[in-house]
Amino acid sequence: MRKRLALVSAVGVAVLAAPAVAVAHPDHELPPSSDFQKVTLDDFPGEPIALAVLPDRRVLHTARSGEVRIHEPATGRNVLAAKIPVYLHDEEGVQGVAIDPDFSRNKWVYVYYSPVLNTPVDDPSTPTVNEGDAPSEGTAADFARFQGHMQLSRFKLAGNTLRLDTEQKILQVATDRGMCCHVGGKIDFDRHGNLYLSTGDDTNPFFSSGFAPLDERANRNPAFDAQRTAANTNDLRGKLLRIKVGPGGGYTIPRGNLFRPGTPKTRPEIYAMGLRNPFRFTLDPESDTVFLADYSPDAQAADPARGPAGQGRWMAIDKPANYGWPYCVAPDLPYVDYDFATGVSGAPFDCAAPVNESPHNTGLRKLPPVEKAEIIYSYGASAAWPELGTGGIGPMGGPAYSFDGRSRSQVKWPREFDGLPLFAEWTRDYVKAFHLDRRHQVTRIDPVLPEIVFDNPMDLEFGPDGALYVLEYGDGYFSENPEAQLARIDYVRGNRTPIPRVSANPGNGQAPLTVSFSSAGTADPDGDALTYAWDFDADGTVDSTAANATHTYTANGNYRPVLKVTDSTGRSASAEVILPVGTLAPQVTFVAPVTGQPFEFGQTVTYQVTVTDDAPVDCARVTVTYILGHDQHGHPLSTSSGCTGSITTFVDAGHAGADNLTAVFVASYTDTGTPPQTGTATVVLTPAT
């Protein structure tokens, strides 16, 4: 059991209201945190990426490694709906998830993910070479082996099963694999049923000194040049796309995108361009305005020879536009044209009339003028918006709340939040509310529930019950972190949800295994009487109603026994434990490197991993991922296979020597037991100052 409690949702019924006309939202005070309660729904979500709330308040949530889970409020279970096979080098994997606007009738679920394809992977028999890393230099033939794509598809949801055999492939977005970073991946719909998809610039940012990556050298991997994607009118990367999906899975182009269909050297799917990594956005349910946040480059300070310091951006997109990356942050904030071959700086780019002269450009040469974002902020205090604080830059475009006065939900948020778009900061661990005028300009920023923890907020969505659902990543790198969770935040109306605790003894073993379950520590904040319901095998059937119970597992398996607790008002909550019955989880240990050893970026780090298991160990099943840790997040740069190997780090002028930079090595091993078990180990190296 983790340090937090796993709870399910309170009972609530929502009645849908007709859409209202968009109006200005005057400044007003928001209710205090004490009026709200955070209720954990899944304490074991994998490496959490995205969520979507279903009309019946079940919650789809994805893990990057391919798992799609469903939280079921009626029972408190978290059911594995599907395991999508995915390519996992650097940031790729399962990304966005969304449901069809007509989901109640057609049951379509949309997923944006990286299919496996035939991309090269590391060979564990060659510990000194990583065949899964794309070369930084070479020929077009060398780079072609790593060309792949991200896939936007939809699948039918049947009960709690996402049927992978029903896949309709809708859209592919090209990627240059084997090298980090930026895949974007949020999906949403407007009131007319148009689908919006955000895509990252798919560009390596680590050899550009934290400024614009514009490396045009002929022998250099094109993945070092963001002009080929975000500034390319004929490429879908670094964009916000808008399409209309048809009955058979194909799509048409709605009127009003940035380029008319048939315009030479353009893609008509593009609604907004010039984006770096628009990881999260949401559409205003009243006006169809897109509230989108775009991640920042890494330069800590401006350089007259290169351009401005890193700037995060939040924009209210109410018309097609070019937001400037990699040429400009804003109309008055250009980068400098820099020659990576000679190291000589040219003139600042013309943001009123940007021109893409990259040899990697397949689109128009002359681009639309740069549109200004509504919010622009850097690492230090913002003169315009000091409410944003200081620290890393991890902007997340959250949802706007639409208050429904006719809803009888017990957990819906109050009218004070009506129309206010939320903004989450992944690195600063907070959520803010933006007050807007009629032109979608920000007039005021308020903290949202500052006494409630938002631990690396990954995705947020208001459900049909009017509560806010939050997926938190936690502190750590590309794994299921101890703080990771799916939660719901309720507005409290007189009574609070009970708080269950659950423990199991023993916590593992071979079948037949008799386990004693305890609810010790379970409490109700209001002192209400509680009833108990145990589901030992998480099949949806109550197995015991005692406060404490015993169950014998006769077959090996990975179980998630659930305790559901209900108070006298009908509010319920649940907690789970992870209970492996069968082979023990392998113990993974780094022999090398070790925490605290001398380290500088640029050196080759040799690793050695040992695995202890109750079954024969196959070193070919060991993976070691190298991650560049930056602030509280990380960029996975390479994955090797085998118990031994070496990984070459690098010196990047935009990062090296920074006090917030680390080299993270994560080892993982999954055995062949019944059922298979996984063990992991992590080592973090800090460069000497």
MOHU-V51152 format. One record per helix or strand of 3 or more residues. SS is the DSSP state (h for helix, s for strand). FROM is the first residue (numbers start at 1). LEN is the number of residues. Records with the same first field share a line. If there is no record, write none. Layout:
SS->FROM-LEN  FROM-LEN
//
This chain:
h->33-3  103-4  140-5  222-3  226-3  386-3  415-3  619-3
s->36-7  48-6  59-5  67-6  77-7  94-6  108-6  147-12  161-16  187-3  195-5  239-7  270-4  280-4  290-5  312-6  328-3  336-4  344-5  375-3  395-7  421-5  430-7  442-6  457-6  468-5  485-7  503-3  513-6  530-6  549-5  557-3  562-6  572-5  579-3  587-6  604-9  622-9  633-9  644-5  661-10  678-9
//
